[in-house]
Amino acid sequence: MKRKNIFIALSYALLLLVSCTGKEFKEVTILETTDLHGVLWPYDYIEGRKTEASLASVATYVNTLRSANETVFLLDNGDNIQGQPSVYYYNYIDTLAPHIISEAFNYLDYDAGTVGNHDIEAGHSVYDRLVDEYDFPLLAANAVSTSTGEPYFKPYHIIKKNGVRIAILGLVTPAIPTWLPEELYKGMEFRDMTETAQKWMPVIQNEKPDIIVGLFHSGWDRSRAQAGDANMDENGSVSVAFNVPGFDVIFNGHDHRVANELFVNRAGDTVLILNGGSRSQNVARADVRIGSSRNSGKKVKKISGSIINVADYEPDSMYLETFRAKHETVIAYVNRVIGTSSVSISSRDAYFGSSAFVDLLHSIQIEITGADVSFAAPLSFDVSIEKGDITVGDMFKLYRFENMLYTMELSGEEIK
């Protein structure tokens, strides 16, 4: 039985090859980065050490493909401007110079990107500025303006290279309002991913692209494929993949998981699902071969996926030189001494009892707000600040991602 299946598979592959005229073949590569969280340089500014992977190594890989005359579409799937002091510095400290993320992405010549929830969390002043600075569109069809009813960001984008037109639909997790205060996305509402994709798919198909790509800042959870209660699902990518036929490739993000699999939708069509993980460790790659059937003239597509570990590639020297001044600026910023500690403190203690680590948070919060009671929780299980000078970089050990500080009036019963 197994031999028969192998024979059938080989026969199908041979039929695909001979049914298309060689001259009509077009081959393209679509690459995705996602959830970089500020890892733009091979250095962790919080821990003060080198890293094996960064966008500098992504640059090496991308340039290798381009120098081989391959047709490359480069996409990003959001969550880039929180997680490292490098992006924090250009979010809030130096807001006049071009942002480091826009300069890096423009340098690599990205073709499109989707906004992520951590990008929205930086606030209007940051992501609106990036929309203007990027040389490519930032997408999110389900982030809708409350004043116009139209997408706040561009909903989809058509790109043509080497005679191949691809359409990219951007979607962001609609769960943002459950995490963030409205002031950070004032004038926007986030709609269900599946309903939004159903609305835009006919519009995109009317453009007659050769390839339709989903660029979704939302995780991949196969178990939710046929769920009837998937409305506003944080990780609704699988609902879109199953319920909205038309996609050839869907790139995911948000959940920091790596994915490379084939998925069959409700129409019986196969969709390639890819997720590059996080923090510049991988690039998700889709290879698409398009031709015309010799007999029917219909378009034939062959699609395969792979996950590229960019730690296998040395950082691009030109990239490093281009952004060295910005790197050194951030180094000086994180090394600035802002206090001293008479003891070494660790977040680990907070999970078992009294903790100097969390006491520091309480002290800061009470001093800033003048409150009578402070509530706080460590973000990480095992980070520490050593005895001696405390630097700006140490503050990112407390919270790698920015958190909002609120002052509330509560009764004793409510506190209890």
C-alpha positions in Angstrom: 0.0 0.0 0.0 2.8 2.4 0.9 4.6 1.7 -2.5 1.3 2.5 -4.3 1.0 5.8 -2.5 4.6 6.7 -3.3 4.0 5.8 -7.0 0.9 8.0 -7.1 2.7 10.9 -5.5 5.7 10.6 -7.9 3.3 10.3 -10.9 1.4 13.5 -9.7 4.7 15.4 -9.4 5.8 14.2 -12.9 2.4 15.2 -14.3 2.8 18.7 -12.8 6.2 19.1 -14.4 5.3 17.9 -17.9 1.9 19.7 -18.0 3.5 23.1 -17.8 5.7 24.7 -20.4 9.1 25.5 -19.1 9.2 29.0 -20.5 6.0 29.9 -18.6 7.3 28.9 -15.2 7.8 31.7 -12.6 9.4 31.1 -9.3 9.2 33.4 -6.3 10.2 33.3 -2.7 8.1 35.0 0.0 9.9 35.6 3.4 8.3 36.6 6.7 9.9 38.0 9.9 7.6 38.3 12.9 7.7 39.4 16.6 11.2 40.8 16.4 10.6 42.7 19.7 13.5 45.1 19.0 16.1 42.5 18.2 17.7 44.5 15.4 21.4 44.2 16.4 23.2 41.0 17.6 23.2 42.3 21.2 20.8 42.1 24.2 20.9 45.6 25.7 19.1 44.4 28.8 21.4 41.5 29.7 24.5 43.2 28.1 25.6 40.3 26.0 25.9 39.3 22.3 23.1 37.2 20.7 23.4 34.6 18.0 20.6 35.9 15.9 19.2 39.4 15.0 17.9 41.3 12.0 21.6 41.7 10.9 21.7 38.0 10.2 18.3 38.2 8.5 19.9 40.8 6.2 22.7 38.3 5.3 20.1 35.7 4.3 17.9 38.0 2.3 20.9 39.5 0.5 22.1 36.0 -0.3 18.8 35.2 -2.1 18.7 38.5 -3.9 22.3 38.3 -5.1 21.4 34.9 -6.7 18.8 36.8 -8.7 15.9 35.1 -6.9 12.6 37.0 -6.9 12.0 37.8 -3.2 9.1 39.3 -1.4 10.0 40.4 2.1 7.2 40.8 4.7 7.0 41.5 8.4 4.2 40.4 10.8 4.4 43.0 13.6 5.3 43.2 17.3 8.6 45.0 16.7 8.7 48.2 18.8 8.6 46.8 22.4 11.0 44.4 24.0 14.5 46.0 23.8 15.8 49.4 24.8 16.9 50.0 21.2 13.3 50.6 20.1 12.2 52.1 23.4 14.8 54.8 23.0 13.4 55.8 19.5 9.8 55.4 20.7 10.1 57.9 23.5 13.5 59.4 24.1 14.7 60.5 20.7 11.5 61.2 18.8 13.0 63.6 16.3 15.5 61.3 14.5 14.2 58.6 12.2 13.1 55.6 14.1 15.7 52.7 14.2 13.0 50.2 13.1 11.9 52.2 10.1 15.5 52.8 9.0 16.4 49.1 9.4 13.2 47.9 7.6 13.7 50.4 4.8 17.4 49.3 4.5 16.3 45.7 4.0 13.7 46.9 1.5 10.6 45.3 3.0 7.5 45.1 0.8 4.7 45.1 3.4 4.1 44.7 7.1 1.2 44.0 9.5 0.8 45.9 12.7 1.0 43.9 16.0 -0.6 44.4 19.4 2.8 45.5 20.9 3.1 48.1 18.2 -0.3 49.5 19.1 0.7 49.4 22.8 3.4 52.0 22.0 0.7 54.6 21.3 -0.5 56.7 18.4 2.5 59.0 18.4 4.8 56.0 17.7 2.9 53.9 15.2 1.4 56.8 13.3 5.0 58.1 12.9 6.2 54.8 11.6 3.4 54.7 9.0 4.9 57.9 7.6 8.5 56.7 7.9 8.1 53.2 6.3 8.8 52.9 2.6 6.1 50.2 2.5 2.5 50.0 3.8 1.5 48.9 7.3 -1.5 46.6 7.0 -4.5 45.7 9.3 -7.9 45.3 7.6 -9.7 44.6 10.8 -8.4 47.7 12.7 -11.2 50.1 11.6 -11.5 53.8 12.1 -14.5 54.7 14.3 -15.1 57.9 12.4 -15.0 56.6 8.8 -15.8 52.9 9.1 -12.8 52.2 6.9 -9.6 50.4 7.8 -7.3 52.7 9.9 -4.3 51.1 8.2 -4.2 49.8 4.6 -6.2 46.6 4.4 -4.3 44.8 1.6 -1.4 45.5 -0.8 -0.6 44.2 -4.3 3.0 43.8 -5.3 4.4 42.8 -8.7 7.9 41.4 -9.3 9.2 39.4 -12.2 5.7 39.3 -13.7 4.1 37.7 -10.6 1.5 39.7 -8.7 0.9 38.8 -5.1 -1.9 40.2 -2.8 -1.3 40.5 0.9 -4.2 40.8 3.4 -3.1 42.1 6.8 -5.0 41.2 10.0 -4.2 41.8 13.7 -5.5 40.0 16.7 -8.8 41.6 17.7 -8.2 40.9 21.4 -6.2 44.2 21.8 -9.0 46.0 23.8 -8.8 43.2 26.5 -5.2 44.2 27.2 -4.8 47.9 26.4 -6.5 51.1 27.5 -8.5 52.9 24.7 -6.3 55.9 24.8 -3.6 53.9 23.0 -5.8 53.1 20.0 -8.3 56.0 20.2 -10.4 56.3 17.1 -10.0 52.6 16.3 -12.0 49.4 16.8 -10.8 45.9 16.2 -13.2 43.5 14.3 -13.4 39.8 13.9 -10.7 38.3 11.7 -12.9 35.8 9.8 -15.7 38.3 9.1 -13.1 40.8 7.8 -11.3 38.3 5.6 -14.7 37.2 4.1 -15.4 40.9 3.3 -12.0 41.5 1.6 -11.4 38.2 -0.2 -13.7 39.0 -3.1 -12.2 42.4 -3.5 -8.7 40.9 -3.6 -9.7 38.2 -6.0 -11.2 40.8 -8.3 -7.6 42.2 -8.6 -6.7 38.8 -10.2 -3.4 38.3 -8.3 -1.3 35.2 -9.0 -0.8 34.5 -5.2 -3.0 35.5 -2.2 -1.1 35.8 1.1 -2.5 36.2 4.6 -0.2 38.2 6.9 -1.9 37.7 10.3 -0.6 38.9 13.6 -2.4 36.2 15.3 -1.4 32.7 16.5 -2.0 29.3 15.0 -4.3 27.0 16.9 -5.5 24.1 14.7 -8.1 23.0 17.3 -10.1 26.2 16.6 -10.6 25.4 12.9 -14.3 24.7 13.0 -15.2 26.4 16.2 -18.6 28.1 16.1 -17.7 30.6 18.8 -14.5 31.9 17.3 -15.7 35.5 17.1 -13.0 37.9 18.2 -10.6 35.0 18.9 -7.2 36.2 19.9 -5.6 33.5 17.7 -8.2 33.4 15.0 -5.8 32.6 12.1 -7.0 29.0 11.8 -10.7 30.1 11.6 -9.8 32.3 8.7 -7.7 29.6 7.0 -10.6 27.1 7.3 -13.6 29.4 6.6 -12.2 31.7 3.9 -11.1 29.9 0.8 -8.7 31.7 -1.5 -5.5 32.0 0.4 -2.4 30.2 -0.9 -0.1 31.0 2.0 -0.9 32.3 5.5 1.9 33.7 7.7 1.2 33.9 11.4 2.7 35.6 14.4 1.9 36.8 17.9 2.2 33.4 19.7 6.0 33.1 19.2 5.6 29.5 17.9 7.2 28.1 14.8 4.8 26.6 12.3 5.3 25.0 8.9 2.4 22.8 7.8 -0.3 22.2 5.1 -3.9 22.8 6.1 -7.1 21.8 4.2 -9.9 24.4 4.3 -13.6 23.9 4.0 -13.4 24.0 0.2 -10.9 21.1 0.1 -8.1 23.4 -0.9 -4.6 23.2 0.7 -3.1 26.2 2.4 0.5 26.6 3.5 0.7 27.8 7.1 4.0 29.4 8.3 5.1 31.1 11.5 8.7 32.4 12.0 8.6 32.4 15.8 10.1 35.5 17.5 13.1 37.7 18.2 14.8 37.4 14.8 15.6 33.7 15.4 14.0 32.4 12.2 12.7 33.5 8.8 9.6 31.7 7.4 10.0 31.0 3.7 7.4 30.1 1.1 8.6 29.0 -2.3 6.0 29.3 -5.1 6.3 28.0 -8.6 3.6 29.2 -11.1 3.0 27.9 -14.6 0.2 27.3 -17.1 -1.1 23.8 -17.9 -0.2 22.7 -21.4 -3.6 21.2 -21.9 -6.1 23.5 -20.3 -4.1 26.7 -20.0 -5.2 27.0 -16.4 -2.7 28.3 -13.8 -0.8 25.6 -11.8 0.9 26.4 -8.5 3.4 24.4 -6.5 4.0 25.8 -3.0 6.4 24.6 -0.3 7.5 26.0 3.0 10.6 26.0 5.2 11.9 27.7 8.4 15.3 29.2 8.2 17.4 29.5 11.3 19.3 32.8 10.8 21.8 32.0 13.5 23.5 29.9 10.8 24.3 33.2 9.0 26.8 35.8 10.1 25.6 39.4 10.6 25.7 41.5 7.5 28.8 43.8 7.8 27.2 46.6 5.8 24.1 46.5 8.0 26.2 46.7 11.1 28.2 49.6 9.8 25.1 51.4 8.7 23.5 51.2 12.2 26.6 51.3 14.4 26.1 54.9 15.5 22.5 54.1 16.6 23.7 51.0 18.4 26.3 53.0 20.3 23.7 55.6 21.2 21.5 52.9 22.8 24.5 51.4 24.6 25.3 54.8 26.2 21.6 55.1 27.2 21.2 51.7 28.9 24.6 52.1 30.7 23.5 55.4 32.3 23.6 55.0 36.2 20.4 56.1 37.9 21.0 54.7 41.4 22.6 52.1 43.6 21.6 48.9 45.4 23.2 47.6 48.6 22.1 44.0 47.8 21.5 41.8 44.8 17.8 41.2 44.1 16.0 38.6 42.1 12.4 38.2 40.9 12.5 34.5 41.9 11.9 35.4 45.6 8.6 37.1 44.8 7.0 33.7 43.9 7.7 32.3 47.4 7.5 35.2 49.8 8.9 38.7 50.6 11.0 40.1 47.7 13.3 43.0 47.5 12.7 43.0 43.7 9.0 43.6 44.1 9.6 45.9 47.0 11.5 48.2 44.6 8.5 48.2 42.3 6.2 49.1 45.3 8.5 51.9 46.4 8.6 53.4 42.9 4.8 53.2 42.4 4.0 54.7 45.8 6.5 57.5 45.3 5.1 58.4 41.9 1.4 58.2 42.7 1.2 59.0 46.4 -1.0 56.0 46.9 -1.5 54.2 50.2 -1.3 50.7 48.8 0.7 49.3 45.8 -0.1 46.2 43.8 2.6 44.8 41.5 3.7 41.5 40.0 7.0 40.4 38.4 6.9 39.8 34.7 9.6 37.2 34.7 10.4 34.3 37.0 14.1 34.5 37.2 15.7 37.9 36.5 18.1 39.8 38.8 19.7 43.1 39.5 23.2 42.8 40.9 24.5 44.7 43.9 26.0 48.1 43.0 25.1 50.7 40.4 21.6 50.4 38.9 21.4 51.4 35.3 18.6 52.3 32.8 19.1 48.8 31.3 18.3 47.2 34.7 14.9 48.9 34.6 14.1 46.8 31.6 14.7 43.7 33.7 11.8 44.8 35.8 9.5 45.0 32.8 10.8 44.1 29.3 7.6 45.5 27.9 6.1 48.8 29.0 3.3 48.5 31.5 0.7 51.1 32.5 0.6 52.5 36.0 -2.9 53.3 37.3 -4.1 55.0 40.5 -7.5 53.8 41.7 -9.8 54.6 44.6 -10.8 51.3 46.3 -12.7 50.4 49.5 -11.1 48.0 52.0 -13.6 45.4 50.9 -12.6 45.8 47.2 -8.9 45.4 48.1 -9.7 42.3 50.2 
